[in-house]
Amino acid sequence: MYICTDRRGASVVVRDREGRRQRIVEAAAELMCGGHSGKLTHRMVAEKAGVPLGSTTYYFDTLDDLNTAAIEYLTAKVEHDLADLADELAHGDHSPAGLAAYFDTYLQDTDNVATETAIYTAGLQRPELRELSRTWFNGLVDILTPYTGPQAATMLAVFADGAILYAALHDRRLPVSWIEHLVRIISEGDHR
């Protein structure tokens, strides 16, 4: 909602419908990343978004619709992160040490870990979201394949998924020396 002036100079309240919908989606995504994936309610989301309860049902007929919109929002963030990685590798260090440093930096960001965990959970709970849940994995394989070959890229993506889940479950990431050691073994092996 925002205030503007009409032709006579009077203040008029204008509802920002798209902005409200976006706040609802972002609130649902934040709650999912906070561990509420399977427990979202319209009331929780409305409270988090700071909107009336009826707004959530106005924009989203069902919780499944709202969950899907939130996962799509989170997946867009993952796609942005993948684009950053592709750019970084194209213009920088794609050696095992460079890849390990990237993974370590990614895992240091608790928002990244929470986002991936929420997306994985959604895909496990709702098979129709599995393709979205595979965005990170498939994107990582595509990005790494030119540098490592398809088999090693797939192994590295499996390792990255495991490292993300480890960080989520243990509230700490793997030591960077371990990450580099495993990346080196996988990427320098004969997997092409």
Order of alpha helices (4+ residues) and beta strands (2+ residues): beta-beta-alpha-alpha-alpha-alpha-alpha-alpha-alpha-alpha-alpha-alpha
